[in-house]
């Protein structure tokens, strides 16, 4: 009997014993092409010597020194590196252990900033229905994923959820992508006016939506309009790049492609690339200064913030991304994978949309391409495709995400940036097999 909690499947999962580049290997010697990097985590692939050596070297020096007393060389070096690369104005870094922690820290920082800058009435957050920001209570409140929130209702924060930017379903016939982007962003202003802008502290969104909807990019101009609205009404813009950041979309930060800079930015997953649990919240000097000149410190913290071994991993990962030119590779291989997906599934009767940026791509599955009707959730199509793919030696991330408030099926692909052309072919072949088997079941 396994004492590991939780066990999601009736059958015991295989034991992972090895990782080499784009492959994971189980105890029986079976190799799996890792086409989702867990969930967009393993940007460097498995067994990266430079990262492993950096962690070991740090453990040999000092494994842990509490941030209440010390800083550490890797934490300082990582923060310097992130600030040097980050969008304009983000010049402070708070290191945490993962994505939910980064989201929690962001929400609390926004609130403390409002209190300390003399705007205590601003406590409400506005976020989007099709979004995921983590599983801790604050982050879960911000997220719009109905089934994840369902059972926890009374404990959650008060958050308004507006419509996502979701061109495949919400752009009207004849409406240009730009006009749609503007209309979708204007939903924020409408909500602000409905609830009273003086009660709102921040708007929070993923630049490219991941876990709820399979790599949905924003329409052109959407985030520039969002930025304008935030500025006009004095609310902070929090961007959650936990999944889509760190080169995944073909630029180090996803929001670079939208020409905006947030006030607070969350990153995780690819930052540690799976080698250590690490995330970060970055914020503007304006927010930092208000708190420094006010109460003096951010009223937050966890035992393992700024952990030296995790920071050493993060620093080695970001260095690898920059020194090996892997962000450009994510963009180039992303184009190749997208072309291959278009060629194989572009006319598929049950693939409604192929979308995404860089090596962050999604397929939306529909029962009917003309009506865009999703499959009946009782069919559990995403789960079937996931297990058929796994059997065929492919790890992808099919999910029952949210489509306009109901469950729908998507496949998310987020392979390591080192994926080569032959592995892209292998991925598409295996996915094709898995789709056939999943749809036939
Ligand atoms: N934000 C986003 C956009 C995510 O995709 C996730 C994880 N899927 C999280 C936050 C939460 O991160 P973690 O699971 O590391 O807590």
Boltz pocket constraint, residues with backbone or C-beta under 6 A from the ligand:
constraints:
  - pocket:
      binder: B
      contacts: [[A, 39], [A, 97], [A, 98], [A, 99], [A, 100], [A, 101], [A, 103], [A, 132], [A, 133], [A, 134], [A, 135], [A, 206], [A, 210], [A, 211], [A, 240], [A, 241], [A, 242], [A, 243], [A, 244], [A, 268], [A, 269]]
      max_distance: 6.0
